[in-house]
């Protein structure tokens, strides 16, 4: 399979306004931290943090999206911090796991405009 991922971008969506948090060419897998354009942002209740990926399929067969070896996937990593005085609100047990929630852009009021 030819890798078709070209670009990944992350956004903060608030009141139907999309703010770019970062972007990276898919083949440029450098480790490191990048400054958010415009400076740090605060994620508030009701905000959506969304990733968008650009794929170009130059082949003749459809390519699925998923986590298996025959599918493409998209990853946007965002490290979130908090103020030291808020540390008690973020304390968790040593091991915490949960199922990922089901989310569809077209079903969510803040992101349906891209559908």
C-alpha positions in Angstrom: 0.0 0.0 0.0 1.2 3.5 -0.8 0.9 6.0 2.0 -1.5 8.6 0.9 -1.6 10.9 4.0 -0.3 14.3 3.1 -1.2 16.8 5.9 -2.7 16.7 9.4 -4.1 19.7 11.2 -5.6 20.3 14.6 -8.3 22.9 15.4 -10.2 24.3 18.4 -13.8 24.8 17.4 -15.8 27.3 19.4 -19.0 29.0 18.4 -18.6 27.7 14.8 -15.1 29.4 14.6 -12.1 27.2 13.8 -8.8 28.2 15.3 -5.7 26.4 14.0 -3.7 24.7 16.8 -1.0 23.2 14.6 -0.3 21.4 11.3 2.3 19.0 10.0 3.1 17.3 6.8 2.3 13.6 7.3 5.8 12.4 6.2 7.5 15.0 8.5 7.3 12.9 11.7 9.7 15.0 13.8 9.5 14.8 17.5 9.2 18.1 19.3 6.9 20.8 20.4 5.4 23.5 18.2 4.1 26.8 19.3 0.4 27.3 18.8 -0.2 30.2 16.3 -1.5 33.1 18.4 -0.2 31.7 21.7 -1.8 29.3 24.2 -5.5 28.6 24.1 -8.0 27.7 26.8 -10.3 24.7 26.1 -13.7 25.5 27.6 -16.8 23.4 28.2 -18.6 22.9 24.9 -15.4 23.4 22.8 -14.4 20.8 20.2 -10.8 19.8 19.5 -10.8 18.4 16.0 -8.2 16.9 13.6 -8.4 17.1 9.9 -6.4 15.0 7.5 -5.7 15.4 3.8 -5.3 12.2 1.8 -4.6 11.9 -1.9 -5.3 8.4 -3.4 -3.3 8.1 -6.7 -4.3 4.5 -7.0 -7.3 2.9 -8.6 -8.7 1.1 -5.5 -10.5 2.6 -2.5 -8.5 2.7 0.7 -10.2 2.2 4.0 -9.7 4.4 7.1 -8.8 2.5 10.3 -6.1 0.9 12.4 -5.3 -2.3 10.5 -2.3 -2.7 8.2 -4.4 -2.3 5.0 -6.0 1.0 6.1 -4.9 4.6 6.5 -5.1 6.5 9.8 -4.6 10.0 10.9 -3.0 11.2 14.1 -2.7 14.7 15.6 -1.0 14.8 18.9 -1.9 17.6 21.3 -0.3 17.9 24.7 -2.6 19.7 27.2 -1.3 21.3 30.4 -2.9 23.0 33.3 -2.0 25.6 35.9 -0.3 24.2 39.0 -3.1 25.6 41.2 -5.6 23.4 39.3 -3.7 20.1 39.8 -6.3 18.6 42.2 -8.9 18.7 39.4 -6.8 16.5 37.2 -5.7 13.8 39.6 -6.5 10.3 38.3 -5.9 6.7 39.6 -2.6 5.1 38.4 -4.5 3.3 35.6 -7.4 4.8 33.8 -8.9 3.4 30.6 -12.2 4.0 28.8 -13.8 3.3 25.5 -13.5 6.2 23.0 -16.8 8.0 22.5 -18.5 7.7 19.1 -18.2 11.0 17.3 -19.3 12.0 13.8 -18.6 15.5 12.5 -21.9 15.7 10.6 -23.9 14.9 13.7 -22.3 17.6 15.9 -23.6 21.2 15.9 -20.2 22.8 16.0 -18.7 20.7 13.2 -21.7 19.9 10.9 -20.8 22.9 8.6 -17.9 20.9 7.0 -20.2 18.1 5.8 
